[in-house]
Amino acid sequence: MQTNRTKAKLLAGEAVAGCFLRYPDASLVEMLGYQGWDFLVFDGEHGTLEPRDCENMVRSAELRGVTPLVRVTTNQPPVILRLMDTGAQGAHVPWVNSASEAKAAVQSIKYQPLGIRGLAGVRAADYGQGAPLAEYIQQANRETLVVVQVETDTAIKHIDEIAAVDGVDVIFVGPIDLSHSLGVAGDLKHPDVQAAIDRVAGALVGAKPAFGIMVSNVSDAHLWRERGARYITTTVEALLRPAIRNFLQEFREA
């Protein structure tokens, strides 16, 4: 198992940048790896990702030294196990609304004694051909990144308890689902949405987990970094849309 460079940077107090990818294409991952991302998140929640796809995408990320993470569909051990066994170095777990759900996420990602993840000689463990499994367990528990997503009004109300759960590395705000939960779907600038995100940011000041958030442009990335976020993500679509539209507009106006 490779060293998780993204986790190392977060532990050192640095900020990291990553990109969500919902398209199950290893070549696209390899191309993105040349751009200098700290990490890539393969989206199994809002994409068509299957374990076989994820395994090949992880291989591509490893070629460029980019941390491969996966967003699972749901906070259930069998689901998380299959995607983590591909070699992903951590997982985004959506819809975490309480401390008990955060603990469940940690336990599904970690091996004993920190969790309940099943052990086998899979790709994540070098097919059992590398270090002894006992050594691999220690390394995996040390290197894997646990990202819990808070994206409902209920989660915001329990943010202090969630932030106190041992083993959570990043608390990640999903602004779109949060706006939906607050009754203002898609209005990310709405005062209620901004107040809820500020509540998360305030709860994480001095806390162990890093504050993470999704942004659509570099201006918002700077804004949230100034407000304490150190785990900044965007999407391929958010980057492509303005670039393509600007190209076509300038081409057609010429």
N, C-alpha and C positions, 0 to 999 in steps of 0.2 A: 504494500500500500504506500502511495506517495505521500509526502508531506503536504498538509493542507495549507497552502500559502495564504489563502484568504483568511482562514482562522488565525494564523500567526500574525497577520497584519492587524486584525481586530484586537487581538490580545495585547498588541503593542500600542494600541490607541490610535491606529491609523484609520483612514477612510478607505473604502473599497468600492469599486464600480462593477456592476454586472448587467447582463442582458438576458431577458426572458426569450425563449425560443419555443414556439408551439409546433413547429414543423419537424417531423421525424426524419431528418436528413443529416447523415454523418458528414457529408461533404460541406454542407452549409456551416456546420459546427467547426470544421477544420478551417474554413475561410475566415469565420469570425475570430478564431483563435489567433490569427495574424494581426488583429487590430489592437491587441494589448489589454483586453479585458482581464480583470482579476478573476472573475467567475462567470459561468453561464448557468442559467436555470432552465432545465428541460421541463416543459410544462405538460404534466400529465393530467392536470385538472381541467384546463380549457383547451386541450389539444387531443390528438389521436395517438399519443405515445403509448407504446407497449414495451414490456421488458426487453424484448429483442432489439427494438429500436434504441432504447436507452443505453443498452450495453455498447452498441457500436458508436453512439454519440459520445459516450464516456471515453472510449478509445481515442476518438478524434480530439477531444479536449486535452487529453493527456499528452498528445503529440506536441502541443504548444505550451504546455505548462500552465494551462488554465484550469481552475478548480471546477470540476463538474458537480453540479447540484441538481436535484430533481424535485419538482413540486408534485406531490402525490395527490391522489383523488380524494382521499378521506383519511381520517385519523383512526386507522384500524391496523393492527399488527400484520396480518397477512398481506395487505396491500403495500404497506411500507417495506416489508421484508423483501418482496420480489424486486422492487426497484432499487433498494439499497444493495442487494446482492450483485447487481450489475457492475458495481465498483464506484457508484456515485459517492462523493465524499461528504454528503449531507443531504438534508431534505427540508423543503418548505412544507409545513403541515397547515392546511387551511382551516378556517372556522374554529379556532381555539377560543373558547368563551369563558374558561374558568381555570383555576389552578389545577384541578384534577385532570382536565383535558390536556393541559400543558405537561403534566407529569406523565400522562399516557403517551404523549408524543415522544418524550425523552426515552421512555422505557422501550418503545418500539424501535428506536434508532440505535440504542446502545445494547451491548451484550452484558451478561452478568459480570460483576455484581451491580452494575448501574441500571441494567434493563433486562428485557425478556426476549431480545431478538434471537431468533433461531440461528444455530451455527451449522455450517456445512462447508465443504471444500469448493466453494463457488469462485467466480472470477474475482470478487472483492477480496477473497482470501488467497489470491494467486493459485486458485484451483487446488489448494492444499499442497502445492509443490515448493513453496518458499519456506518462510519461517514456520516453526511449530505453531499450531492453532492457538495455544495458550499465549504465545507472544503476539500473534496477530490480534487477538482479542484486546490486549492492552493497547496496542497501537491504534486500532480502530476506535476504541472508546476515547482515546486522546485526540484523534484527528478529525472525527466526524463532527459536522456542524449542524446544530439543531436550530431551525428557524421556525418560530410559531407565528402564524398570521392572526392578527386581531382586526376584524373587519365587520363587527356588529356593535350596536349600542350596548349589548350585554357585556361584550368583551371589554369595552371602555370602562364600564362600571367596576370591573374586576381587575383592572390593569395592575394595581399594586400587588395583588396576590399572584398574578401570572408572572410578574417581573421577579418575584421572590423564589420561583421554582428553580431548584438546583439543576444545572445541565442545560438550561436554555441559553443559547449564545446570542440570538438575535430575536427581537420582537419587531415584526414587520407589519406595517399598516397597509391594508388594501383599500385605497381611497374610494374606488368605484363601489365595491360592495358596502363599504361603510356609509357612503352617501345614500345608497339604496336602503340600508337599514334605518337611516335617519329620516327617510321619507322625502329625500331630495335627490333622487337617482340621477347621477351624472353631473350634478352641480358641485364640483369639487371645491369651488371657491365660496360656497355657502358658509355663512358664519357658524352654523352648527357643526359642519364638517371640519372646518378649521379649528374650532374650539375642541372638538374631540381629538384631533391629531395633536394639538398642543397639550392636551391632557396626557397623552401617551409620552410625548417628549419630556414633559415635566416629571412624570413618574420614573423615567429612566435616567435622570440626572443623578450620577453617583451610583447607579445600579450596575450590576454585572453585565446584563444583556446589552448589546448595542441596539440603537434605534435604527430601524430600517424602513424604507419607504420607496414606493414606485413613483417615478416622475416621467413626464412626457418630453421634457426639453432641458437644456443645460441651465437655463435661468432658474427653473424650479429646483434643479439639483443644487445650485449654489445657495438658494434660499433655505432649503431644508438642511443643508450642511451647516449653515450658520445657526440653525435652530437645534443643532445637536445630532443630526443624522450622520451615521458613519457607514451605513450599508445602503448604498444608493443603486437602484435598478431602473432600467427602462426596458422597452421592447423593440424588437426588430421593426415592427410596424411604425412605431413612433419616430424612428430614425429615417425609415424609407419614405414615408408619406411626404414630408416637406421637401426632401431632396428631389424626389421624382417630380412633384408638382412644380417646384421652382425650375427644374430643367425644362419641362414641357412648356411652361409659360414663357420662359425666355426664348426657347426655340421658336415658338409660334408667333412671338412678338417681333422676332428679328426681321 
